[in-house]
Amino acid sequence: MSPDAVAGFFEPDEVASRRQVRRYAVPRWMIEASAERRAAGDWQGACAAARFDVTFDLSEVSARYGPDVARALESDLLHLVPDLVRWHLPRVLGGRSTLATDRTVVLAGYGVTADGSGATAPYLHLRTPPMVDGPQRIPLRFGAVRHGAAPGVFRGHVEDWRACRYLWDARRADELRARAGGADRLPFLHADGTPRGADELPDRDPGTGDPVARAEWVTLLYQRGRVTESLTAVGIDLDPSMPEVPSWYRATPETILAWPALDVPRLESEAGRYAELSAAERFRIGEDWRACVLLEFTGSDRKPRIRLVEREAAGDAAFLPQALRQPLPDLDLLRVGGVAPAQLHPLVAGSLFPGLGTAVGPPGPTPPAPVRVRCRGEWHEVVFRDGKFDSPHSPQERQRENALRAFGGAVTGCFAVEHACTSGTGRLPKGLRAQRRDLFLRAQHGDTPGVLELLDAGVDPRVRDGGRRSLLHVLHLLDHEPLLPRLLAAGLDLEARDHRDRTPLSVAVGDGGSAALVTALIDAGARIDVVDQMELSLDQLIRKYRRTDLDFLRERVEKEHPDIGADWWDEWEEEKDDEDEEDEDG
């Protein structure tokens, strides 16, 4: 089935985002390196390869929670597949591919404290990054997680994966196919993972004899807006009544239920499975700014019912994890031809398609290919070669064009394209835009080996993205140690400004760069008397983001450049401090 065949089911940005996730978020080298360390029994090395930061020590866990908890935790850690976790984590999407921000994901729970006091149980969990475009490193934690009215019933942005170990535990990874609704094949796919055509899908209820075809029918009903029919088909009642809302509020239960992209065929079984684990009877499965969608098992017959309530009335209802209420993203991508089965994570591919053989995983970087450019009435080929933008023009022609630009003249053709590549302004041919996007998406996801491979293949290190960011501006997303010397040797400017008037040092300070990177940039000669578009100094950025790890830089800026920065920020910060003091006194 082509993407056109399912128009209306998947937004173009959504498909593009998911393709980016599967191509860039978990590169092949990461999967291979993590698997190698796991096979050697080195769970910490596997975490390091997948860019997980372990924040606990097993000896400390044993001392605080007892040796039994420590042994159970260690067993889970030896089978933890951190790259598989990264593969399945929720994403921002909507044109992006980075991790959904500020989510806590609970992997496993370990009972109560050793003294049996009934204190909050410890959990193996992680926290997604706080910034959409920030570093994609993931802290792995062990300890208490805030819960709702009862232990194990979480509130807020918590994804509880205890009921779906197949998303992270190597011992259970092969359960994915059954949990995704597979039998002799998976919904909307042939047995080999190729998409079924529109003429192969049911146009009426096939009955319960073919559960996969029926799942397709129910899903099609839901995606065509026939939400009540789809829910009825799986035995879920929809209460059509609306909570008390203003007359101008025109949402209906069906319109609110349409946007969460529910996996209706699995909804009852997955919610029931989760209910057994959490002892909850009411689950949030969707909401807008005014109303909340609840799936309830509260009747005497435990028949599931969906109804809308005001957000405040949802109370302590548990959040049904996204992984249990929405379709597996890989199946949606396979359905529209957005990915091949062999390009999936090997554990995912092996579970979904047991007869596939060895999956190669996501594709690696593609060497830069020549692109045709219209220049002076002719078609020229340009290409990144040997770390430079190469075009069929002599050094004398290049010198003339540079002089023309220096005097304010307009340049065209190959020279205009070269300027657009190295300045981040102007238009690029489609092929070069794709090559630039490939480079910066790999940087966004922390793929240092991928970036180095592209540079080794000839990509010009001076290239800048549409936000005028150079590779120096994105070093906070990467491992800077192998890249910084190379970029400086290539002549990249430490004081170059992006579209928000930030230098690479400003970005490192404000967007979560490590203290080691900040120190390295300063040692390389980066100026500390800089301000950004908002006129915020480095000192003010450090205070804004409460970066205690950069106290050394804050103190230096205060001492050497006391008058730099925005007055409005200092005034606002002073007023805020006064308000905080009044609240404490009150």
Sequence and secondary structure as in RCSB ss.txt:
>XXXX:A:sequence
MSPDAVAGFFEPDEVASRRQVRRYAVPRWMIEASAERRAAGDWQGACAAARFDVTFDLSEVSARYGPDVARALES
DLLHLVPDLVRWHLPRVLGGRSTLATDRTVVLAGYGVTADGSGATAPYLHLRTPPMVDGPQRIPLRFGAVRHGAA
PGVFRGHVEDWRACRYLWDARRADELRARAGGADRLPFLHADGTPRGADELPDRDPGTGDPVARAEWVTLLYQRG
RVTESLTAVGIDLDPSMPEVPSWYRATPETILAWPALDVPRLESEAGRYAELSAAERFRIGEDWRACVLLEFTGS
DRKPRIRLVEREAAGDAAFLPQALRQPLPDLDLLRVGGVAPAQLHPLVAGSLFPGLGTAVGPPGPTPPAPVRVRC
RGEWHEVVFRDGKFDSPHSPQERQRENALRAFGGAVTGCFAVEHACTSGTGRLPKGLRAQRRDLFLRAQHGDTPG
VLELLDAGVDPRVRDGGRRSLLHVLHLLDHEPLLPRLLAAGLDLEARDHRDRTPLSVAVGDGGSAALVTALIDAG
ARIDVVDQMELSLDQLIRKYRRTDLDFLRERVEKEHPDIGADWWDEWEEEKDDEDEEDEDG
>XXXX:A:secstr
  GGGGTTTS HHHHHHHHHIIIIIS HHHHHHHHHHHHTT HHHHHHHTTEEE   HHHHHHHH HHHHHHHHH
HHHHB HHHHHHHS B  SS  SB TT EEEEEE  S TT       EEEEE  SSTTS   EEEEEE   BSSS
TT B SSEEE TT GGGTBTTTGGGHHHHTT SSS TTB TTS B  GGGS SS   TTSHHHHHHHHHHHHHTT
 HHHHHHHTT EE     S  TT    HHHHHHTT   HHHHHHHHHHHHHHH  SEEEEEE SSEEEEEE  ST
T   EEEEEEGGGGTT EE  HHHHS  HHHHHHHTTSS GGGS HHHHHHH TTS     S        EEEEE
TTEEEEEEEETTEEE S  HHHHHHHHHHHHTT    HHHHHHHHHHHS S   HHHHHHHHHHHHHHHTT HHH
HHHHHHTT  TT   TT   GGGGGGGS HHHHHHHHHHTT  TT   TTS  HHHHHHHTT  HHHHHHHHHTT
  SS B TT  BHHHHHHHTT GGGHHHHHHHHHH TT S HHHHHHHHHHHHHHHHHHH 
